[in-house]
């Protein structure tokens, strides 16, 4: 689903094959787990350019928009589950869950604005790298200048992606919702497989709230924070105990390990060789 969402937003990427793009995204997940910073997104964009000849900056910009859409849609689902679902929240936890839903709503609005108006990157680049390039001497100034040029190229690519027609955005949003629904269904089926019967609304809220809360997007050093957030929400909204929530969390992590294994295969098979021509 993520591959289809990303492909829909890459300019000229409609003909990209879904399975190789999925492998490229899994390779990015593997690198993000192993290395700091947006290494995975940069590597995935570079693989798109290497294999299919599309600009890496455009693929990277589309990936940013795709993530913002995914987080915003997760926030919408989390708030919907909180507002309309019947979650067996223990006494005293209602205000905590409600407060989390409120913060998630504000976050969704901010993410939507960031995707719609990506001027923030150009402003930040000029303020930081532009100032450094003007003030630092010699090689340091040249490095800052190169960083500024790259940041402005990405900003222009973000603007180009933001000018997609409404149908393209609707397609990306559809695949975002479909992806979250698939992930939620997988968690629910895993819980059923070990004899649990969690609340559907609680499972939906847990997955989407943990995702929209940004913890899933956090990098290596803060990865345990997403685990704790997931377990806490799962206990507070599904009616199961802490031990059962930890078991479900372990199954989610196992799934991610399998995806990273697919990413390792993708790195070895897609990282070399000549670019494959796109067929339209």
Residue pairs with C-beta under 8 A, 6 or more apart in sequence:
1 175
1 176
1 178
1 179
1 182
2 22
2 25
2 66
2 70
2 175
2 179
3 18
3 19
3 21
3 22
3 24
3 25
4 18
4 175
5 66
5 69
5 70
5 172
5 175
5 176
5 179
6 13
6 21
6 25
6 59
6 62
6 63
6 66
7 13
7 14
7 16
7 18
7 21
8 14
8 168
8 171
8 172
8 175
9 62
9 65
9 66
9 161
9 164
9 168
9 172
10 16
10 48
10 54
10 58
10 59
10 62
10 161
11 54
11 58
11 62
11 160
11 161
12 54
12 58
12 278
13 48
13 52
13 54
13 59
13 62
14 280
15 278
15 279
15 280
16 48
16 52
16 54
16 278
20 51
20 266
20 270
21 48
22 262
23 262
23 263
23 265
23 266
23 269
23 270
24 44
24 47
24 48
24 51
24 266
24 270
25 44
25 263
26 259
26 260
26 262
26 263
26 266
27 40
27 43
27 44
27 47
27 263
27 264
27 266
27 267
27 270
27 271
28 40
28 41
28 43
28 44
28 263
29 40
29 256
29 259
29 260
29 263
30 40
30 260
30 263
30 264
30 267
31 39
31 40
31 43
31 263
32 38
32 39
32 40
32 41
32 219
32 220
33 40
33 220
33 223
33 260
34 220
35 220
36 219
36 220
36 221
37 219
41 60
41 63
41 64
42 56
42 60
44 59
44 63
45 56
45 57
45 59
45 60
45 63
46 56
47 270
47 271
48 54
48 56
48 59
49 55
49 56
49 59
50 271
50 275
51 270
51 275
51 276
52 275
52 276
52 277
52 278
53 275
53 277
53 278
54 278
55 157
57 153
57 154
57 156
57 157
58 157
58 160
58 161
60 154
60 157
61 154
61 157
61 158
61 160
61 161
62 157
62 161
64 158
65 115
65 158
65 161
65 162
65 172
66 172
66 176
67 217
68 111
68 112
68 114
68 115
69 115
69 169
69 172
69 173
69 176
70 176
70 179
70 180
70 211
71 107
71 108
71 111
71 211
71 212
71 214
71 217
72 108
72 111
72 112
72 115
72 176
72 212
73 173
73 176
73 177
73 180
74 176
74 180
74 207
74 208
74 209
74 211
74 212
75 104
75 105
75 107
75 108
75 111
75 208
75 212
76 108
77 177
77 180
77 204
77 208
78 101
78 104
78 204
78 205
78 208
78 209
78 212
79 101
79 104
79 105
79 108
81 87
81 201
81 202
81 204
81 205
81 208
82 97
82 98
82 101
82 205
82 209
83 101
84 201
85 199
85 200
85 201
85 202
85 204
85 205
86 199
86 201
87 97
87 199
87 201
87 202
87 205
87 237
87 238
88 199
88 202
88 237
88 238
88 239
89 97
89 236
89 237
90 236
93 236
96 236
97 205
97 233
97 236
97 237
100 209
100 213
100 233
101 209
103 213
104 209
104 212
104 213
107 212
107 213
107 214
108 212
114 120
115 162
116 162
117 162
118 155
118 158
118 159
118 162
119 155
121 151
121 154
121 155
121 158
122 151
122 152
122 155
124 151
125 147
125 148
125 151
125 152
125 155
126 148
129 144
129 145
129 147
129 148
129 151
130 148
132 140
132 141
132 144
133 141
133 142
133 144
133 145
133 147
133 148
134 141
135 141
136 144
180 207
180 208
180 211
183 207
184 203
184 204
184 207
184 208
186 255
187 203
187 206
187 207
187 248
187 251
187 252
188 198
188 200
188 203
190 248
190 251
190 252
191 197
191 198
191 203
191 240
191 244
191 248
194 244
194 247
194 248
194 251
196 240
196 244
196 248
198 234
198 238
198 239
198 240
198 248
199 237
199 238
199 239
201 237
202 233
202 234
202 237
202 238
202 239
203 234
203 238
205 233
205 237
206 230
206 233
206 234
206 237
206 238
207 230
209 229
209 233
210 216
210 226
210 229
210 230
210 233
213 229
215 222
215 225
215 226
215 229
216 226
218 225
218 226
227 249
227 253
230 245
230 249
230 252
231 242
231 245
231 246
231 249
234 240
234 245
234 248
234 249
235 241
235 242
235 245
238 245
240 248
